[in-house]
Amino acid sequence: MLISSRTFLIVSAFVVANEILFALFTHYLCIFLFIIDHFFHHVLFIIYHFSITLMTSTDLVLMQTRLPSALRLYLKAYAKQHGSSLELACQDILSLFIQQAPWQQGLLWRAPISHRSDKGERQGWAQFNLFLPAEMAAQLESLAQQLHISRASVSYTGLFWFAKHISPPVTQL
């Protein structure tokens, strides 16, 4: 059966039109997806900066301690694994420490080692700055005063307690 040239032209026109429509559709779909992607990046950017503004609008208090390098690396990895910043992870850890009050069940307080000593230098002890909400910092300060220990000991013990007893790393500290 032979196809007439007129039928061939009509079929060819439909095929070409279909390909053009498909190309236009995919082109405009790509543009649409680009716009949506761009829009969501802006929305996420605005949400991120809004949350940072909310976080920084609360008063944060600097509390210093010292940590060995192994514990510092563990805390960084823990924060990253849980999609948090190191600052927020430490706030959560110390909040849990205050809530559970493990010292009432016999947890011994640990004194951080000076990074200026030989032992501190060998083990990589360094100053660690904690930025805590004012209320939490006041609770830790009050606890330190009640027990006649340093704030650095309270915060170091809380971080060590978490890493040792609550969520220990695969390799021990």
TANORCOR-V949163 format. One record per residue. N is the residue number from 1. SS is DSSP state (alpha for helix, beta for strand, coil for the rest). PHI is phi as a letter, one per 30 degrees, with the letter a starting at -180 (none if undefined). OMEGA is omega in degrees with one decimal (none if undefined). Layout:
# TANORCOR-V949163
n=N ss=SS phi=PHI omega=OMEGA
n=N ss=SS phi=PHI omega=OMEGA
This chain:
# TANORCOR-V949163
n=1 ss=coil phi=none omega=-179.7
n=2 ss=coil phi=c omega=177.3
n=3 ss=coil phi=c omega=-180.0
n=4 ss=coil phi=d omega=-179.6
n=5 ss=alpha phi=d omega=178.7
n=6 ss=alpha phi=d omega=177.8
n=7 ss=alpha phi=d omega=178.5
n=8 ss=alpha phi=d omega=179.3
n=9 ss=alpha phi=d omega=179.8
n=10 ss=alpha phi=d omega=179.2
n=11 ss=alpha phi=d omega=178.6
n=12 ss=alpha phi=d omega=178.9
n=13 ss=alpha phi=d omega=177.8
n=14 ss=alpha phi=d omega=179.5
n=15 ss=alpha phi=d omega=179.6
n=16 ss=alpha phi=d omega=179.5
n=17 ss=alpha phi=d omega=179.3
n=18 ss=alpha phi=d omega=178.5
n=19 ss=alpha phi=d omega=178.0
n=20 ss=alpha phi=d omega=178.5
n=21 ss=alpha phi=d omega=178.7
n=22 ss=alpha phi=d omega=178.7
n=23 ss=alpha phi=d omega=177.7
n=24 ss=alpha phi=d omega=179.6
n=25 ss=alpha phi=e omega=-179.0
n=26 ss=alpha phi=d omega=177.9
n=27 ss=alpha phi=d omega=-179.6
n=28 ss=alpha phi=d omega=175.1
n=29 ss=alpha phi=d omega=177.1
n=30 ss=alpha phi=d omega=178.3
n=31 ss=alpha phi=d omega=179.4
n=32 ss=alpha phi=d omega=180.0
n=33 ss=alpha phi=d omega=176.2
n=34 ss=alpha phi=d omega=-179.9
n=35 ss=alpha phi=d omega=178.7
n=36 ss=alpha phi=d omega=179.1
n=37 ss=alpha phi=d omega=178.7
n=38 ss=alpha phi=d omega=179.3
n=39 ss=alpha phi=d omega=-178.4
n=40 ss=alpha phi=d omega=174.8
n=41 ss=alpha phi=d omega=178.3
n=42 ss=alpha phi=d omega=179.4
n=43 ss=alpha phi=d omega=178.6
n=44 ss=alpha phi=d omega=177.4
n=45 ss=alpha phi=d omega=-179.9
n=46 ss=alpha phi=d omega=179.0
n=47 ss=alpha phi=d omega=179.5
n=48 ss=alpha phi=d omega=-178.2
n=49 ss=alpha phi=d omega=176.0
n=50 ss=alpha phi=d omega=179.9
n=51 ss=alpha phi=d omega=175.9
n=52 ss=alpha phi=d omega=178.8
n=53 ss=alpha phi=d omega=178.4
n=54 ss=alpha phi=d omega=-179.6
n=55 ss=alpha phi=d omega=-177.0
n=56 ss=alpha phi=d omega=178.2
n=57 ss=alpha phi=d omega=174.7
n=58 ss=coil phi=d omega=-178.8
n=59 ss=coil phi=d omega=176.4
n=60 ss=beta phi=c omega=-177.8
n=61 ss=beta phi=c omega=178.0
n=62 ss=beta phi=d omega=173.8
n=63 ss=beta phi=b omega=-175.5
n=64 ss=beta phi=c omega=171.5
n=65 ss=beta phi=b omega=175.1
n=66 ss=beta phi=b omega=-178.9
n=67 ss=beta phi=b omega=171.3
n=68 ss=coil phi=d omega=-175.9
n=69 ss=alpha phi=d omega=-179.3
n=70 ss=alpha phi=d omega=179.8
n=71 ss=alpha phi=d omega=178.0
n=72 ss=alpha phi=d omega=178.8
n=73 ss=alpha phi=d omega=177.9
n=74 ss=alpha phi=d omega=-178.8
n=75 ss=alpha phi=d omega=177.2
n=76 ss=alpha phi=d omega=-179.9
n=77 ss=alpha phi=d omega=178.8
n=78 ss=alpha phi=d omega=-179.9
n=79 ss=alpha phi=d omega=-179.4
n=80 ss=alpha phi=d omega=-179.2
n=81 ss=alpha phi=d omega=-178.9
n=82 ss=coil phi=c omega=175.3
n=83 ss=coil phi=i omega=-177.4
n=84 ss=coil phi=b omega=173.2
n=85 ss=coil phi=d omega=178.1
n=86 ss=alpha phi=d omega=-179.5
n=87 ss=alpha phi=d omega=-179.1
n=88 ss=alpha phi=d omega=178.3
n=89 ss=alpha phi=d omega=178.8
n=90 ss=alpha phi=d omega=176.3
n=91 ss=alpha phi=d omega=178.7
n=92 ss=alpha phi=d omega=-179.2
n=93 ss=alpha phi=d omega=-178.5
n=94 ss=alpha phi=d omega=174.7
n=95 ss=alpha phi=d omega=176.6
n=96 ss=alpha phi=d omega=178.5
n=97 ss=alpha phi=d omega=179.1
n=98 ss=alpha phi=d omega=-178.6
n=99 ss=alpha phi=d omega=-175.5
n=100 ss=alpha phi=d omega=177.7
n=101 ss=coil phi=h omega=-175.9
n=102 ss=alpha phi=d omega=178.2
n=103 ss=alpha phi=d omega=178.0
n=104 ss=alpha phi=d omega=175.7
n=105 ss=alpha phi=c omega=174.1
n=106 ss=coil phi=j omega=177.1
n=107 ss=coil phi=d omega=179.3
n=108 ss=coil phi=d omega=179.3
n=109 ss=coil phi=d omega=-178.5
n=110 ss=coil phi=c omega=177.7
n=111 ss=coil phi=c omega=177.3
n=112 ss=coil phi=d omega=-178.8
n=113 ss=coil phi=c omega=178.6
n=114 ss=coil phi=d omega=177.7
n=115 ss=coil phi=d omega=179.3
n=116 ss=coil phi=d omega=179.3
n=117 ss=coil phi=d omega=178.9
n=118 ss=alpha phi=d omega=-179.8
n=119 ss=alpha phi=d omega=179.6
n=120 ss=alpha phi=d omega=179.4
n=121 ss=alpha phi=d omega=179.7
n=122 ss=alpha phi=d omega=-176.5
n=123 ss=coil phi=d omega=175.6
n=124 ss=coil phi=i omega=177.7
n=125 ss=coil phi=d omega=179.5
n=126 ss=beta phi=b omega=177.4
n=127 ss=beta phi=d omega=-179.9
n=128 ss=beta phi=b omega=-178.5
n=129 ss=beta phi=c omega=176.3
n=130 ss=beta phi=c omega=174.0
n=131 ss=beta phi=c omega=-172.6
n=132 ss=beta phi=c omega=172.8
n=133 ss=beta phi=e omega=-174.6
n=134 ss=alpha phi=e omega=-178.8
n=135 ss=alpha phi=d omega=179.5
n=136 ss=alpha phi=d omega=178.3
n=137 ss=alpha phi=d omega=178.4
n=138 ss=alpha phi=d omega=177.8
n=139 ss=alpha phi=d omega=179.4
n=140 ss=alpha phi=d omega=177.3
n=141 ss=alpha phi=d omega=179.3
n=142 ss=alpha phi=d omega=178.3
n=143 ss=alpha phi=d omega=179.0
n=144 ss=alpha phi=d omega=179.4
n=145 ss=alpha phi=d omega=179.5
n=146 ss=alpha phi=d omega=-175.2
n=147 ss=alpha phi=c omega=-179.6
n=148 ss=coil phi=h omega=174.2
n=149 ss=coil phi=b omega=-177.6
n=150 ss=coil phi=d omega=174.3
n=151 ss=alpha phi=d omega=178.7
n=152 ss=alpha phi=d omega=178.2
n=153 ss=alpha phi=d omega=-179.9
n=154 ss=alpha phi=d omega=-177.0
n=155 ss=alpha phi=d omega=177.4
n=156 ss=alpha phi=d omega=179.2
n=157 ss=alpha phi=d omega=178.5
n=158 ss=alpha phi=d omega=-179.9
n=159 ss=alpha phi=d omega=178.7
n=160 ss=alpha phi=d omega=178.6
n=161 ss=alpha phi=e omega=-179.6
n=162 ss=alpha phi=d omega=-176.7
n=163 ss=alpha phi=d omega=-176.6
n=164 ss=alpha phi=d omega=-170.1
n=165 ss=alpha phi=c omega=-175.0
n=166 ss=alpha phi=c omega=-178.0
n=167 ss=coil phi=b omega=-176.1
n=168 ss=coil phi=d omega=176.5
n=169 ss=coil phi=d omega=179.8
n=170 ss=coil phi=d omega=174.9
n=171 ss=coil phi=c omega=-176.3
n=172 ss=coil phi=d omega=178.8
n=173 ss=coil phi=d omega=none
